[in-house]
Amino acid sequence: MGLLFKLLGYMPTTQAIECGFTHHGEMYGIPCWVGDVDAEGPMVAAKWAPGELAISVGHWFIGFRADVTGAEPMFRIGIGEPIKPCN
């Protein structure tokens, strides 16, 4: 199963913690790791590599909409439970 996760680009919990992520979350319905949850712009990374493409498309769409309407871009990030380290 580990090889399949690697092929699909899964970021394991231990790697997420090493990169500074502290919480489970979601962005545009895509499961993510979230860090700096108290910051104005928290850091977000998809748990699966294909999700990064979908998040990039979502960012492009929100940025385009903000340019057209003149509104401030707003990105909806759902912050879930803190990450519990695997032992």
C-alpha positions, 0 to 999 in steps of 0.5 A: 500500500505504501508504494501506491500512496507514493505513486499518487503523491500522498504526503504522510503525516510525518512529512506534513509535521516536518514541513510545519503543518499543524492541522487537517483541513480542506480547501475547495473540498480537497483534503489538505494539511494546514499550518499557521492557522492564526495567520492572515494567510495560512499555509495549505498543501493538498494531501494528495498530489492531484489535489494541488492541481485542483487548488491551483485552478481554484486560486486562478478562478478566484483571482480572475473573479477578483480582477473582474469585480475589483473585490478582494480575493477570499479563499475558503479554508476549512480548518479541522482537527490538529494533527496527531503524530503517529508513533 
